[in-house]
Amino acid sequence: MMKQRLAIDMDDVLADTASRFVEYYQTRTGNELSWEKLRESSQVQLPDGTFTTLHDWVFEEGFFRGIKVMPDAQEIMKKLHEKYEIFIVSAAMEFPYSMKEKLEWMQEHFPFIDWRFIVFCGHKYMIKADYLIDDHERNLSTFEGTPLLFTAQHNLHIQDFTRVNNWQEVAEMLL
Amino acid sequence: MMKQRLAIDMDDVLADTASRFVEYYQTRTGNELSWEKLRESSQVQLPDGTFTTLHDWVFEEGFFRGIKVMPDAQEIMKKLHEKYEIFIVSAAMEFPYSMKEKLEWMQEHFPFIDWRFIVFCGHKYMIKADYLIDDHERNLSTFEGTPLLFTAQHNLHIQDFTRVNNWQEVAEMLL
């Protein structure tokens, strides 16, 4: 029997991108700020008085390469990989450094995913799969298979999709 | 009415990758060699006596960035872009420098293609589209829409697909 196909997003699903912003904030300013508050700040004042934005950080070399893996993602992905055909589907084109870094990141943390199953794209609606695990409504609402909303601060208000709050819940649903 | 979706490969379809190898050969050795002969050489001897391979060149920074656009591709892509939804679908993951270079290349030569419609991948069979224009049998044979084989030296023997020999023939078929 053909394996079912899972399409899985990277940022804020496999990768704890939100925490990377919090970490950058702490390193750059010497202060702590929750992601909830940080993500709503349009600007960040640095100790030298100049301002930066979260958007600037994403364009910096090294931002993506150093992101932590989401808790339990490695172990559960290994099990999912035995049962499903997995494609990693990540919006990477917007940030020039991110592609090479994201590929290296995948090779380090998820070496059992062959590069042929990694997709960098903008839109995701042309991907044919049975499930898409993603934190963005715009990707899930145009997906033709079963969408699963991976919980993130920015999507707490969304009620249109089956929600998975963490990788343990992904395992419960799909394993 | 929804536009039909075209998926279009880069190397040896939009981009004249074969000529880039011939150009590298000429620059590096000072000699000329047809692509037909060059592609069959497992090694190339350099003037200093050392050997290199075509595969080494692909891994060099700048290889992809400097590839010439295939004749008529720009003009015909502009017209196709009015009539179809176009996704560029390129195998880029294998070569670490290629992704940023291919993206810049697209922005230079095909600025009317928004980055959201560019896909870097390995396998292509999970792409849902009405047509795929590609030079590789392995991509066409697993594609679920209508496959169109773009002629290249390496696929002259293949008879299983509708063939387009150049961009003028793409125009005749799809415009």
Interface residues (C-beta under 8 A of the other chain):
Chain A: R5 A7 F87 A92 M93 E94 P96 Y97 M99 K100 L103 D114 W115 R116 F117 I118 V119 F120 C121 G122 H123 M126 I127 K128 A129 E144
Chain B: R5 A7 F87 A92 M93 E94 P96 Y97 M99 K100 L103 D114 W115 R116 F117 I118 V119 F120 C121 G122 H123 M126 I127 K128 A129 E144
